[in-house]
Amino acid sequence: MSERTVGTDAATHNSVSGNAVITGPLVMAGRVESLVLPPSGPTMVPHQIPSPQRSFVNRTDELARLRSLARTHGAERSPGLVLLTGLGGVGKTQLVSQWVDDAVDRLYPGGQLYVDLEALRRDGAVDMAAVLEAFLRSLGVHKDFIPAGLQQRSALFRSITAVRKVVVVADSVRQAPEARCLLPGQGLLVATSRTDLPSLAIDGAVRIKIDPLDQHTGVQLVCSWEPAAGKDTAAELVRLCGGLPLALRTAGEWLASRPHLGLDQVVRILAANGPLHPAEGSPSVNTILDTVYENFPAHTKQLYSLLGCLPGTSATQGVAAAAGVVRFDDALGDLFTAHLTVPVQSPDRTRRFRLHDAVRGHARRVAQTLPEDVYVRYRRAVVDYYAAATAHADVLVLGASRMRLQGPPRGSVEELSPAEEPFTDGPEALEWLDAEQANLLSVLRLAAEHQWYGTVWRLCESLWALYHSRTLHADSIEAHRLGIEAAQWEGRRDAEVRMRNQLARTHYALGDHAQAEQELAAAEALFGLIDDPRLSGVVRESQGLIALATGHHDKALALFSQAYDANVQMGDQHGAIVQGYNIGQALTALGHWERALDTLTEALATARATHDDAMCPRIGIVQARALQGLGRLEEALDAAVAAAERASALKLYVKLGQALALLADLSEQVDDPGLRAACRRRLRELRTTTTGVLPRIT
């Protein structure tokens, strides 16, 4: 065997040639103690509940009940659940925003978490696993330590909030299970819904119904922005608006922008609009919206009708520009002023907004009155924008060298969205993808509906950057099924293989090996119809990973060897390194430690030479296991420490945890209590800082 170093660039390291320089126990423990771990917990306590509006009247009884419940559950260790029900536009979210004050902060020091489920809802359902992922990240859980399944994420959320008392607000809940999985370990969950959910009473929910404003209170609200209003006229406006604060505020803003009109004239205009329209939300809201829309300038009507065309929920200036909206800032200002849109909180740099949920149905009806060619043109422009932006994000997140069937994206991100560049580097691109998650699957569905098949599978290929990085398995499964169908319609067998392999990887991540194997078998059946050896390589790798996970090590070795040959044939150095690492894993599992060491040493040397840094700690861990199998324990210790150091430097905390666990095991074998104690202490610190939960490590 040629002499190659096992460690990284540490001052003292071993070689695997037998001419090792072994560091002493104190030095080895010192290297473990010097590992840099992620910072403890989140950088700030989350305060996500929207800020209250200034114009707020009455609701004295409801506020008093919420404050009383907050005090009660703030003093208890068990969680509480409150359900606020009422019509769309009645002010449920505003009531919660008014309730959150300094007292709530003191009672619930763990923070405030907020989600609007309507913004994430698709075909009536919400991916609650994705909601919990966002909550866990807000609470400081490192992305690599967020489990895959809904039950596991819910359990981790309860564990963290059992020691961090939080308030959770979930807007637009439609089904009881949506609320149940967001119940914290201790603290308070406040859910809002348009309908009563009586089954939550079984969970001890306190139900509070929010009625429309009565005449007296409604008149108070009108007089707060129109002090000279006559009581009878104000009362008539309250009646026309059904006592809904949203409709009253919209009417008030409409009046404020027309100082030449008096309240009497506004009431006459609204009353003359004819019969009320049945729709999503309240008929009175639609009466106001019809009047407000008809009096908008052309550029505001254009933006409003575009929002009615969108398949998703939120929008950005880039989307509007792609559809040809003019005078965007003026138009958006009009919509905000009229209380028709609300800002959307997101971690990325882009300004986001959406229609109020009581307004969305009206905007969709407006969009349906557009000429067919305009309606389709808007939708095509939006789909093309997302396809291009996602392709750019994919390259930034996963690198330009990743195998892709589609060509590189055209132009630049700045050219795609010149007024507001959505991202400039990999981390920002991933945040953008994360913020656009709800829209992206809706866009994919829309493209499939219009039979834009080439766009469907290309967009799906690019979305792997999001689905793999954020473990959005439910979205990934649906997206790839659409991608497979699109590739079949377009006759792109290579794209179908690609889609099936990515879908198989999702099922593999979920532990559903049978479904993963079924997808890979369907992909393998197409090998005779394609001539790209890269595709056979990725399929063989996926099959090998399943074989390795299920204990079929000989089969895994054969499959990884085929994948290695395919990567070498294509000149893909990174792919060859990955397959060398996989072959090493299979050989180690088979007990062929010398062969494994040869393969891994070569792979590590190539990784260093090509600066494939992320592979180095991975290879080093398996290398240490092979040395352990050979009984070369001190060399194994040094290899594992070197892998831990490299993983720490690259912030690969899952691999750091694996290296520390291996080191703890090795320290038992060499009877080094000091090193064992150091490894267990650092492993405990790592698990605590990356999950927020103190693990049981004996």
Buried (B, 14 or more C-beta within 10 A) or exposed (E): EEEBBBBBEBEBBBBBBEEBEBBEBEEBBBBBEEBEBBEEBBEEBBEBBBEBBEBBBBBEEBBEBBBEBBEEBBEEEEBBBBBBBBBBBBBBBBBBBBBBEEEBBEBBEBBBBBBBBBBBBBEEEBBBBBBBBBBBBBBBBBBBBBBBBBEEBBBBBBBBBBEBBBBBBBBBBBBBBBBBBBBBBBBBBBBBBBEEBEEBBEBEBBBBEBEBBEBEBBBBBBBBBBEEBBEEBBBBBBBBBBBBBBBBBBBBBBBEEEEEBBBBEBBEBBEEBEEBBEBBBBEBBBBBBBBBBEBBEEBBBBBBBBBBBBBBBBBBBBBBBBBEBEBBEEBBEBBBBBBBBBEBEBEBBBBBBBBBBBBBBBBBBBBEEBEEEBBEBBBBBBBBBBBBBBBBBBBBBBEEEEBBBBEEBEEEBEEBBEEBBBBEEBEBBBBBBBBBBBBBBBBBBBBBEBEBBBBBBBBBBBBBBBBBBBBBBBBBBBBBBBBBBBBBBBEBBBBBBBBBBBBBBBBBBBEBBEBBBBBBEBBBEBBEEBEBBBBBBBBBBBBBBBBBEEEBBEBBBBBBBBBBBBBBEBEBBBBBBBBBBBBBBBBBBBEBBEBBBBBBBBBBBBBBEEEBBEBBBBBBBBBBBBBBBBEBBBBBBBBBBBBBBBBBBBEBBBBBBBBBBBBBBBBEEBEBEBBBBBBBBBBBBBBBBBBBBEEEEE
